[in-house]
Amino acid sequence: MKKIIITATLALTAASGANAQTVNAGKYTVEGTNLDGSSYSGTAEITLASETTCVIEWDTAGVKSSGVCMLNGDAFAAAYVLEDAMGLTVYEVKGDGTLEGNWTITGKDGSGTEVLTEVK
């Protein structure tokens, strides 16, 4: 399975002796909370776009959105468009490959949470 890795991150982590984080391209389950605290679930798919970037597509509660994503150390970020608003999600890459994050949308107060778990 393809891995998304930033070359600069590899060089920095190799110099520091730390292990580089990776994110697998593929399908994920999604569990999250909306800005109002209500829960949602769905799926996401991550596709490698280059050596340093990827495309992520979500399908939650029948609503589809897509964006560009990248990995930097143990941070995985995705900028996306949802209907007529732009959003940003920042995930922490856990040791088991799970992505745990917070997200927001332009023009809205607060943030939601989201966990992506790879479908194996």
C-alpha positions in Angstrom: 0.0 0.0 0.0 1.3 3.5 -0.8 2.5 5.7 2.0 2.4 9.5 2.1 5.7 10.9 3.4 7.2 14.3 3.2 10.9 14.0 2.1 12.0 17.0 4.2 10.3 15.4 7.2 12.3 12.2 6.6 15.5 14.1 6.5 14.7 15.9 9.7 13.6 12.9 11.6 16.5 10.8 10.4 18.9 13.5 11.7 17.1 13.5 15.0 16.8 9.8 15.3 13.0 9.8 15.5 10.7 7.6 13.5 8.9 9.2 10.6 5.1 9.0 10.6 3.2 7.7 7.6 -0.4 7.8 6.4 -1.6 5.0 4.2 -3.5 5.8 1.0 -6.8 4.0 1.1 -10.2 3.9 2.7 -11.0 5.0 6.2 -14.1 5.0 8.5 -15.0 8.4 9.9 -16.5 9.2 13.4 -16.9 12.8 14.4 -18.7 15.5 16.1 -20.3 18.5 14.5 -19.9 22.1 15.6 -23.0 21.8 17.7 -21.8 18.6 19.4 -24.0 16.1 17.5 -22.2 13.1 16.1 -21.8 11.9 12.5 -20.1 9.0 10.7 -19.1 8.0 7.2 -16.1 7.1 5.1 -13.1 8.9 3.7 -10.6 7.9 1.0 -7.0 9.2 0.7 -5.3 9.1 -2.7 -1.6 9.9 -3.2 -1.3 12.9 -5.5 2.5 13.4 -5.4 5.4 12.5 -3.1 4.3 15.2 -0.6 0.5 15.7 -1.1 -2.7 13.7 -1.3 -6.4 14.1 -2.1 -8.9 13.3 0.6 -12.6 12.7 -0.1 -15.2 12.4 2.7 -18.8 11.0 2.5 -20.6 11.7 5.7 -24.3 11.5 6.1 -24.7 11.6 2.3 -22.7 14.8 2.1 -19.5 14.7 0.0 -16.5 16.9 0.2 -13.0 16.8 -1.0 -9.7 18.5 -0.4 -5.9 18.5 -0.6 -3.9 17.0 2.2 -0.3 16.6 3.4 1.8 15.1 6.2 4.3 17.0 8.3 5.8 15.0 11.1 2.9 13.6 13.1 0.5 16.3 11.8 -1.7 15.5 8.9 -3.7 18.5 7.5 -6.5 18.8 4.9 -8.0 21.9 3.4 -11.4 21.2 1.8 -14.5 22.7 0.3 -17.9 21.8 1.8 -20.8 23.3 -0.2 -19.9 27.0 -0.4 -17.4 27.2 2.5 -13.8 26.3 3.0 -12.6 24.2 5.9 -9.5 22.9 7.6 -8.8 19.7 9.5 -5.7 19.0 11.4 -5.1 15.4 12.5 -2.5 13.9 14.8 -1.2 10.6 13.3 -1.2 8.0 16.0 1.2 5.0 16.2 -1.4 2.6 14.8 -2.2 4.9 11.8 -5.4 6.3 13.3 -5.9 10.0 12.5 -7.4 12.1 15.4 -8.3 15.6 14.6 -10.2 18.9 14.9 -11.8 20.8 12.1 -13.5 24.1 11.4 -15.3 25.9 8.6 -14.9 29.5 7.5 -17.5 31.8 9.0 -18.5 29.4 11.8 -17.6 29.5 15.5 -16.0 26.5 17.2 -14.5 23.3 16.0 -15.6 19.7 15.5 -13.7 16.5 16.1 -13.0 13.6 13.8 -11.3 10.2 13.9 -10.2 8.4 10.7 -9.5 4.7 11.1 -8.0 2.7 8.2 -10.2 0.0 6.7 -7.9 -3.1 6.4 
